[in-house]
């Protein structure tokens, strides 16, 4: 298994995050060699300056946290984020369209973001705590059809985050056609390892440092 740190998107998505907090996040990402930092689009240019000439990527979020923006706005967000230096895109699925079973819209929304992102990695956040098991399966199937790189469990801003059961279900559905990111509620090293065992290829957490050091993550994400 690859190093635990390389599974982690070291995350600050809280709206009141300061430039100093972004700097600290990036410094920790460099020190512990995390896969990426995950930040809001406004902070991409700051992160670029702190991560210059490193192999730590920059993940940003699109349509966050509700997913209810129209596709054209998400596309514009995606193009701007990549222009600013983001290497990976975590988009929120249109949850209302899922509940309407408007599968054509859900698919087209995901496909448009993938096209806008070009060769960059795209993860779709399903917000599993708001979905039924059948809806999770259908969304995973559409993500594979749309050519997305990851399906992701949660924004961390709704009722609950990742569960082992959901990660297993997502992995069973996408198989090797797509990867799985578990986010929200990864509290300990044991949690992280169990998520990976369940099928997670990436972990979204604000407690990456605690987790790689074998300490409990006291943060909310």
N, C-alpha and C positions, 0 to 999 in steps of 0.2 A: 504494500500500500504506500502511496506517496505520502510525503510529510503532511501532518495534520494542518499545518499553517497554510498549505497551498490549496486547501479546500475552502478557505475562509475569504468571504467578501467583508472586509472590516468596515463597519457601517455607522454612519451618523446621518439620520434622515429627519431628526426633530426640527421643527420650524425655527426654533430660536438658537440653533447652532451658530457659533461665532467663528470668525476667521481663525482665532487662536485654537479653537477646538478642531477645526479642519487641519490646521498645521500639525497638531498633536496626533491626530488620526493618521496622517500621512507619515509622520516620523515613526509611529509604531508599526505601520505597514512595512516600512523600509527595514526596521530593526528585526521584525519577526518574519519577513518575507511572505506576507499574505498575497493571495491571488490578485485581489483588487481592493480599492476603497470604494464604498458605495455611498454616494452623496447626491444631494439635490442639484439640479442643473445650474443654479446660480453660483455654485461653488466649484464648478469644473476648472475654471481658469486659475483659481487659487491652487487647486490640487496639482495642476500641470506644473506650476512653478516649484512646488515642494517635491514632486516625484520625478523631476527631470533626470533623464539618462538612467532610469531604473527599469526593472522588469515588472513593477507593480502596475497593474492596469487600473483604469478608472471606469467604474460602473455608475451610470446615472439612471434616474427613474422618469418614466413618461406617463402622463395621465394619472399622476400620483396624488392622493392615495385612492381615489374613488373609481377611476377608470371610465368616468361618464363623459369625458370630452368627446367631441365628434372626431372621426378619423382624421380629417384634414388638419385639425389642430395637433393631434398626436404626431402626424407625419412632419409637420413644421417643427415641433419640439425635437423630434428625433434628428432631423437634418441639422438643426442648429447645435444640438448637443455634440454631434460627431464633428461638426466644423470647429467647435470649441475644444475638442480633444478627447471626448469620451471614447472608450474602446468597447464598452459593453452597454447594452440597453436593457433595462428591466421595465417592461410596459405592463400596465394594469389592464386586464381584460375588461370589456364592457359587461359588467355584472348584470345590469338591467336587461341587456339583450339576451344574456344567457337565460335569465328567468322568463323572458318572453319566448324562449326557444327559437329565437331568430338566428338560427345557426349560420345562415348566409352572411348576415352582418358580422357576427362574431369572427367567422373565418376571414372575411374581407378586411376587417380591422387589423387582425394579426398579420395577414399577408402584406398589407400596405406598409406596416412598420418594418417588416423584414426587407421589403424592397427598398425602403428609404434608408435602411441601415447598411445596405450593400454587404460587404464582407465582414462587417462587425457582428459580434455575438448578440443575439436577441433572446431574452428570457421573458416569458409571459407569466404574470402574477395572477393566479386564479382566485385568490381569497377564499380558500376552501371552507372556512368556517361559515360562509354564507351559502354554500352550495351543497346539494345532495351528492351522494356517491355517484349516481348516474350522470349528473352534470359534470362532476370532476372527470369521469371517464370520457365523456363526449368532448370536453374542452381539450383534454390531452390528445385525443384522436385528431382534432382539428389543428392543434399546434403542430403535430407531426406533418399533417397534410400541407400546412402553410410553410413548412421548412424551417420552423423555429429551432433554436439550439437547446433551449431549456424550457421546462415547465417549472414554476415556482409556487410554493404553497401559500404565501401570505405577504401582506404589506407590513404586518406588525402594528397596524393602526386600527384593526377591527376587533372583534370579540375574542379571538384567540389566534395562536400562531400554528406552527407546524406540529403535526403528530406523527408518530412512527407509522401508524396505520395508514394515514393518507400518503406518506412517502412510499410505502410499499405498494399501495394501489396505483399511484402515478407511475412508478417504475414498471410495474407489471403491465400497464397499458402502453407506455411508450417503448418499452424494451430497449433495444440499442439504437433506435431511430432518433432519440432525443435524450437529453440529460435532465436531471432533477435537482432543483435547488430547494433546500429546506430553510425557512426563515421565520423568525419569531419564536421566542421561547426556548432557544437552545442555551441552557443554563450552565452545564457542566461539561467536563471532558467526556464523561460517560455518555451524556446526552449526544454530544457530537459524534462519538464513535458509533453509537447505536443508530443515529440518523444515517451515517455512512453505510453501516451494515444493512440498513433497511432499503438502501438504494440511492441515497443522496450523493451527488457528484460535487455539490457546492453547498456551503453553509453561509447564510446571511446572519450576522450577529454583531452587536456593538461590544460584545465581551470577548473578542478574539484573543486578546492578551491573556485574560484570566483563563480561558479555555486551554490555550497551549501551555500555560504554566501549571495546569492542574488545579486551578482555583475556581470557585463558583463565580459565574457571571452575575453581578448584582444589577446590571443595567436592565432597562425595560424592553430592549429589542434583542 
